[in-house]
Amino acid sequence: MTIAFADAAPAAERPAAPALDGLPLTVGLSAREVLVVGAGPVSVRRAETFLEAGAVVRVVAPRVDPAMADLAARAGARLVVVARNFRASDLDTPWMVHVATGDPVVDAEVAALCEQRRIWCVAAGDAALGSARVPARTAVSTPAGLVRIAVDSSDPRRSVRVGRHVARSLATAPAGLRARRRPEAGWLVLVGGCGDGDLLTVRARRFVHAADVLVVDGAADPGLLAEIDDDVEVIEVGSTLPVDAVARVVAARCAAGHGVVRIVAADTLADRARDLRATGVEFEIVPGVTDGGA
């Protein structure tokens, strides 16, 4: 989860605006307690977010929304609901607090106590009361894992719309998604298509832009090469690599931790898949168009 922190100046010295104009930061919540004060719809959504981040969630509220009770039943020991009013002692154990009681007086009290105890507090009803804010979040999937995107502004709905736009843009024009830290095991995708990069499917292009090695039959499309990073290894089968050595080389690159995309004509997809299976390497097949007229 990514949050924006306020500056560390004492409350009396803090400027009134802009609120929470601070540092976006990813916080590790796995196995750490988050206290949620309030059990209405907003708290339910945030509790789900904290659970997804691996947190242990404790909810304190005199009245519990049915959706929160249902979430607690599904989450088991990771979410505990305490049906009573908030007490100052509830702040003895959490790493972070989220308050959304619907009562401005109670929200302000909880936020003030968190400030005294130096506990990060998200105040859903009035962000200026708290010391942290949960941004709008989205993610783009890559073979090396998710790329998470967080957008923060003073307008939550605006943040959501911007985040969705960025995710859509990266999904269709996925430049910059290539991993820079090489994992222990690489990955391999066999893409069916012709030599024209403009005719690759959207899914295929996402893999191409995430690859460390691009293997193509014949000459690679100059337009496609212009889109990818300069240090991506491009292997042109037939000119730089004999046809009978392709599967072995591809398997070796994958075993070394590289992400590899092999583009072949759609009518030879089955044959090239058979060659790769003979090496014992695992791979995914992404079908494509058959020719430039498709």
Kinemage of the C-alpha trace (Angstrom):
@kinemage 1
@onewidth
@group {chain A} dominant
@subgroup {mainchain}
@vectorlist {calphas} color= white
{ca met a 1} P 0.000 0.000 0.000
{ca thr a 2} L 1.297 3.499 -0.780
{ca ile a 3} L 0.526 6.449 1.461
{ca ala a 4} L 1.537 10.097 1.562
{ca phe a 5} L 3.052 11.307 4.823
{ca ala a 6} L 2.842 14.797 6.252
{ca asp a 7} L 5.987 16.628 7.322
{ca ala a 8} L 7.343 16.079 10.812
{ca ala a 9} L 6.802 19.602 12.144
{ca pro a 10} L 4.760 20.007 15.355
{ca ala a 11} L 1.033 20.424 14.818
{ca ala a 12} L 1.070 24.095 15.848
{ca glu a 13} L 3.731 24.901 13.228
{ca arg a 14} L 2.173 22.943 10.387
{ca pro a 15} L 0.744 25.041 7.525
{ca ala a 16} L -2.999 24.740 7.110
{ca ala a 17} L -2.666 23.884 3.407
{ca pro a 18} L -1.872 21.874 1.485
{ca ala a 19} L -2.767 18.990 3.780
{ca leu a 20} L -0.624 15.846 3.676
{ca asp a 21} L 1.690 17.284 1.035
{ca gly a 22} L 4.327 14.725 1.864
{ca leu a 23} L 6.208 11.624 0.804
{ca pro a 24} L 4.496 8.764 -1.079
{ca leu a 25} L 5.764 5.581 0.539
{ca thr a 26} L 5.102 1.853 0.288
{ca val a 27} L 4.443 0.406 3.746
{ca gly a 28} L 5.031 -3.205 4.715
{ca leu a 29} L 1.945 -4.283 6.682
{ca ser a 30} L 2.413 -8.044 6.538
{ca ala a 31} L 1.635 -9.584 9.978
{ca arg a 32} L 1.405 -6.087 11.492
{ca glu a 33} L -1.688 -4.801 13.254
{ca val a 34} L -3.869 -2.098 11.758
{ca leu a 35} L -6.643 -0.685 13.943
{ca val a 36} L -9.856 0.293 12.157
{ca val a 37} L -12.121 2.526 14.242
{ca gly a 38} L -15.619 2.353 12.788
{ca ala a 39} L -17.302 -0.526 10.992
{ca gly a 40} L -19.326 1.109 8.223
{ca pro a 41} L -19.000 0.699 4.428
{ca val a 42} L -15.853 2.861 4.162
{ca ser a 43} L -14.136 0.877 6.911
{ca val a 44} L -15.117 -2.377 5.193
{ca arg a 45} L -13.405 -1.312 1.963
{ca arg a 46} L -10.272 -0.198 3.792
{ca ala a 47} L -10.175 -3.336 5.933
{ca glu a 48} L -10.194 -5.367 2.718
{ca thr a 49} L -7.258 -3.294 1.462
{ca phe a 50} L -5.281 -3.854 4.660
{ca leu a 51} L -5.984 -7.586 4.552
{ca glu a 52} L -4.780 -7.735 0.945
{ca ala a 53} L -1.542 -6.104 2.146
{ca gly a 54} L -1.120 -8.903 4.700
{ca ala a 55} L -2.064 -6.937 7.804
{ca val a 56} L -3.778 -8.237 10.915
{ca val a 57} L -6.853 -6.039 11.314
{ca arg a 58} L -8.678 -5.170 14.533
{ca val a 59} L -11.995 -3.332 14.194
{ca val a 60} L -13.507 -1.369 17.094
{ca ala a 61} L -17.038 0.001 16.748
{ca pro a 62} L -20.273 -0.027 18.780
{ca arg a 63} L -22.263 -0.973 15.661
{ca val a 64} L -20.991 -3.318 12.968
{ca asp a 65} L -22.116 -3.214 9.345
{ca pro a 66} L -23.239 -6.666 8.088
{ca ala a 67} L -20.596 -6.444 5.363
{ca met a 68} L -17.899 -6.086 8.032
{ca ala a 69} L -19.254 -9.083 9.910
{ca asp a 70} L -19.182 -11.071 6.670
{ca leu a 71} L -15.597 -9.964 5.978
{ca ala a 72} L -14.575 -11.032 9.483
{ca ala a 73} L -16.118 -14.450 8.956
{ca arg a 74} L -14.157 -14.889 5.726
{ca ala a 75} L -10.875 -13.507 7.071
{ca gly a 76} L -10.812 -15.691 10.183
{ca ala a 77} L -8.165 -14.835 12.774
{ca arg a 78} L -6.718 -12.071 10.580
{ca leu a 79} L -9.671 -9.767 11.328
{ca val a 80} L -11.078 -9.342 14.827
{ca val a 81} L -14.157 -7.211 15.527
{ca val a 82} L -14.626 -5.679 18.979
{ca ala a 83} L -18.191 -4.369 19.407
{ca arg a 84} L -17.765 -1.394 21.726
{ca asn a 85} L -16.756 2.274 21.727
{ca phe a 86} L -13.154 3.269 21.064
{ca arg a 87} L -10.778 3.453 24.038
{ca ala a 88} L -7.379 5.110 24.244
{ca ser a 89} L -5.882 1.734 25.171
{ca asp a 90} L -6.811 0.480 21.685
{ca leu a 91} L -3.747 2.395 20.490
{ca asp a 92} L -1.322 0.302 22.546
{ca thr a 93} L -0.566 -2.241 19.787
{ca pro a 94} L -1.321 -1.075 16.203
{ca trp a 95} L 1.248 0.157 13.713
{ca met a 96} L -1.353 2.234 11.890
{ca val a 97} L -4.905 3.445 12.505
{ca his a 98} L -7.807 4.068 10.158
{ca val a 99} L -10.726 6.032 11.559
{ca ala a 100} L -14.125 6.437 9.886
{ca thr a 101} L -16.823 6.531 12.541
{ca gly a 102} L -19.100 9.071 10.880
{ca asp a 103} L -18.807 11.218 14.031
{ca pro a 104} L -16.388 14.148 13.462
{ca val a 105} L -15.793 14.527 17.208
{ca val a 106} L -14.736 10.893 17.643
{ca asp a 107} L -12.636 10.965 14.463
{ca ala a 108} L -10.808 14.067 15.686
{ca glu a 109} L -10.221 12.496 19.114
{ca val a 110} L -8.721 9.342 17.623
{ca ala a 111} L -6.527 11.351 15.222
{ca ala a 112} L -5.277 13.583 18.043
{ca leu a 113} L -4.368 10.602 20.234
{ca cys a 114} L -2.535 8.997 17.296
{ca glu a 115} L -0.581 12.217 16.819
{ca gln a 116} L 0.432 12.191 20.480
{ca arg a 117} L 1.596 8.585 20.245
{ca arg a 118} L 3.287 9.001 16.858
{ca ile a 119} L 1.050 6.437 15.171
{ca trp a 120} L 0.218 6.983 11.513
{ca cys a 121} L -3.488 7.748 11.189
{ca val a 122} L -5.762 7.765 8.143
{ca ala a 123} L -8.872 9.859 8.787
{ca ala a 124} L -11.347 8.963 6.060
{ca gly a 125} L -13.901 11.644 6.913
{ca asp a 126} L -11.409 14.522 6.983
{ca ala a 127} L -7.948 13.748 5.586
{ca ala a 128} L -6.505 16.881 7.202
{ca leu a 129} L -7.059 15.333 10.643
{ca gly a 130} L -4.758 12.407 9.942
{ca ser a 131} L -1.070 11.985 9.215
{ca ala a 132} L -1.436 9.573 6.286
{ca arg a 133} L -3.685 9.051 3.308
{ca val a 134} L -4.487 5.937 1.256
{ca pro a 135} L -4.093 6.733 -2.463
{ca ala a 136} L -6.058 5.360 -5.370
{ca arg a 137} L -4.433 2.115 -6.442
{ca thr a 138} L -4.278 -0.025 -9.545
{ca ala a 139} L -1.813 -2.481 -11.072
{ca val a 140} L -0.494 -3.724 -14.402
{ca ser a 141} L 0.465 -7.379 -14.757
{ca thr a 142} L 3.880 -8.320 -16.171
{ca pro a 143} L 5.669 -11.692 -16.369
{ca ala a 144} L 8.023 -10.530 -13.613
{ca gly a 145} L 5.133 -9.568 -11.311
{ca leu a 146} L 2.674 -6.748 -10.774
{ca val a 147} L 3.616 -3.113 -11.284
{ca arg a 148} L 1.537 -1.264 -8.710
{ca ile a 149} L 0.434 2.275 -9.391
{ca ala a 150} L -0.637 4.709 -6.668
{ca val a 151} L -2.147 8.112 -7.395
{ca asp a 152} L -2.648 10.664 -4.648
{ca ser a 153} L -4.357 14.050 -4.777
{ca ser a 154} L -6.737 16.108 -2.696
{ca asp a 155} L -9.595 14.783 -4.852
{ca pro a 156} L -10.068 10.992 -4.369
{ca arg a 157} L -12.320 10.580 -7.420
{ca arg a 158} L -9.796 12.387 -9.572
{ca ser a 159} L -7.060 10.093 -8.263
{ca val a 160} L -9.093 7.013 -9.202
{ca arg a 161} L -9.691 8.276 -12.737
{ca val a 162} L -6.013 9.169 -13.255
{ca gly a 163} L -4.925 5.771 -11.953
{ca arg a 164} L -7.266 3.960 -14.336
{ca his a 165} L -6.018 6.062 -17.241
{ca val a 166} L -2.365 5.275 -16.435
{ca ala a 167} L -3.139 1.550 -16.142
{ca arg a 168} L -4.973 1.535 -19.496
{ca ser a 169} L -2.125 3.440 -21.134
{ca leu a 170} L 0.496 0.998 -19.873
{ca ala a 171} L -1.645 -1.969 -20.910
{ca thr a 172} L -1.859 -0.769 -24.524
{ca ala a 173} L 1.536 0.999 -24.809
{ca pro a 174} L 3.562 -0.899 -22.227
{ca ala a 175} L 6.926 0.871 -22.480
{ca gly a 176} L 9.021 0.765 -19.316
{ca leu a 177} L 7.530 -2.397 -17.780
{ca arg a 178} L 10.691 -4.471 -18.151
{ca ala a 179} L 12.136 -5.747 -14.865
{ca arg a 180} L 15.636 -4.525 -13.995
{ca arg a 181} L 16.412 -7.017 -11.259
{ca arg a 182} L 16.867 -10.433 -12.802
{ca pro a 183} L 14.885 -13.164 -11.002
{ca glu a 184} L 16.263 -16.629 -10.274
{ca ala a 185} L 14.104 -18.143 -13.002
{ca gly a 186} L 13.236 -16.506 -16.285
{ca trp a 187} L 10.127 -16.844 -18.386
{ca leu a 188} L 9.337 -17.667 -21.989
{ca val a 189} L 6.409 -16.694 -24.193
{ca leu a 190} L 5.829 -18.060 -27.678
{ca val a 191} L 3.970 -15.480 -29.741
{ca gly a 192} L 2.199 -16.254 -32.990
{ca gly a 193} L 2.292 -13.423 -35.503
{ca cys a 194} L 3.873 -11.953 -38.575
{ca gly a 195} L 6.934 -9.739 -38.767
{ca asp a 196} L 4.955 -6.510 -38.464
{ca gly a 197} L 4.959 -5.257 -34.863
{ca asp a 198} L 1.813 -3.228 -35.507
{ca leu a 199} L -0.105 -6.475 -35.997
{ca leu a 200} L 0.857 -8.036 -32.674
{ca thr a 201} L -1.967 -8.396 -30.167
{ca val a 202} L -2.075 -6.074 -27.158
{ca arg a 203} L -1.185 -8.992 -24.882
{ca ala a 204} L 1.773 -9.933 -27.080
{ca arg a 205} L 3.083 -6.360 -27.031
{ca arg a 206} L 3.006 -6.331 -23.221
{ca phe a 207} L 5.264 -9.395 -23.219
{ca val a 208} L 7.589 -7.896 -25.847
{ca his a 209} L 8.081 -4.763 -23.774
{ca ala a 210} L 8.803 -6.830 -20.673
{ca ala a 211} L 11.354 -9.107 -22.391
{ca asp a 212} L 15.145 -9.169 -22.028
{ca val a 213} L 15.523 -11.274 -25.175
{ca leu a 214} L 13.493 -11.033 -28.388
{ca val a 215} L 13.784 -13.874 -30.918
{ca val a 216} L 12.199 -13.403 -34.359
{ca asp a 217} L 12.190 -15.267 -37.643
{ca gly a 218} L 14.107 -13.289 -40.247
{ca ala a 219} L 14.690 -9.563 -39.884
{ca ala a 220} L 13.106 -7.865 -36.885
{ca asp a 221} L 10.583 -5.087 -37.534
{ca pro a 222} L 12.464 -1.737 -37.225
{ca gly a 223} L 9.385 -0.071 -35.785
{ca leu a 224} L 9.146 -2.653 -33.013
{ca leu a 225} L 12.870 -2.428 -32.291
{ca ala a 226} L 12.561 1.342 -31.931
{ca glu a 227} L 10.080 0.856 -29.078
{ca ile a 228} L 12.125 -1.498 -26.893
{ca asp a 229} L 15.148 -0.772 -24.704
{ca asp a 230} L 18.546 -0.559 -26.389
{ca asp a 231} L 20.008 -3.324 -24.201
{ca val a 232} L 17.370 -5.934 -25.135
{ca glu a 233} L 19.065 -8.813 -26.954
{ca val a 234} L 17.530 -9.296 -30.398
{ca ile a 235} L 18.159 -12.631 -32.123
{ca glu a 236} L 17.194 -12.941 -35.797
{ca val a 237} L 16.693 -16.591 -36.668
{ca gly a 238} L 18.373 -17.524 -39.929
{ca ser a 239} L 20.867 -14.672 -39.931
{ca thr a 240} L 22.366 -14.498 -36.453
{ca leu a 241} L 21.248 -17.953 -35.273
{ca pro a 242} L 20.763 -21.253 -37.124
{ca val a 243} L 17.197 -22.569 -37.075
{ca asp a 244} L 18.136 -25.860 -35.415
{ca ala a 245} L 19.788 -24.084 -32.471
{ca val a 246} L 16.928 -21.731 -31.614
{ca ala a 247} L 15.120 -23.853 -29.021
{ca arg a 248} L 18.348 -24.627 -27.126
{ca val a 249} L 19.444 -20.994 -27.029
{ca val a 250} L 16.004 -19.806 -25.940
{ca ala a 251} L 15.897 -22.396 -23.144
{ca ala a 252} L 19.371 -21.359 -21.971
{ca arg a 253} L 18.429 -17.675 -21.823
{ca cys a 254} L 15.306 -18.522 -19.845
{ca ala a 255} L 17.293 -20.711 -17.413
{ca ala a 256} L 19.677 -17.783 -16.843
{ca gly a 257} L 16.813 -15.648 -15.557
{ca his a 258} L 15.984 -13.743 -18.729
{ca gly a 259} L 12.492 -12.959 -19.947
{ca val a 260} L 12.272 -14.283 -23.512
{ca val a 261} L 9.725 -13.673 -26.268
{ca arg a 262} L 9.882 -15.862 -29.366
{ca ile a 263} L 7.806 -14.545 -32.294
{ca val a 264} L 6.956 -17.028 -35.043
{ca ala a 265} L 4.554 -17.163 -37.953
{ca ala a 266} L 1.138 -18.338 -36.826
{ca asp a 267} L 1.189 -21.348 -39.166
{ca thr a 268} L 4.437 -22.632 -37.565
{ca leu a 269} L 3.323 -22.062 -33.968
{ca ala a 270} L 2.633 -25.736 -33.275
{ca asp a 271} L 6.014 -26.831 -34.653
{ca arg a 272} L 7.965 -24.256 -32.630
{ca ala a 273} L 6.027 -25.212 -29.508
{ca arg a 274} L 7.025 -28.836 -30.080
{ca asp a 275} L 10.699 -27.795 -30.383
{ca leu a 276} L 10.548 -25.932 -27.071
{ca arg a 277} L 8.790 -28.757 -25.248
{ca ala a 278} L 11.651 -31.037 -26.264
{ca thr a 279} L 14.044 -28.844 -24.229
{ca gly a 280} L 11.907 -29.224 -21.082
{ca val a 281} L 11.411 -25.476 -20.627
{ca glu a 282} L 8.008 -24.150 -19.564
{ca phe a 283} L 6.403 -21.475 -21.701
{ca glu a 284} L 3.155 -19.698 -22.487
{ca ile a 285} L 1.592 -19.474 -25.934
{ca val a 286} L 0.004 -16.225 -27.138
{ca pro a 287} L -1.779 -16.767 -30.484
{ca gly a 288} L -1.672 -13.936 -33.008
{ca val a 289} L -2.659 -12.825 -36.462
{ca thr a 290} L -1.765 -14.942 -39.479
{ca asp a 291} L -0.513 -12.324 -41.948
{ca gly a 292} L -0.447 -8.614 -42.749
{ca gly a 293} L -3.900 -8.769 -44.303
{ca ala a 294} L -5.628 -10.121 -41.201
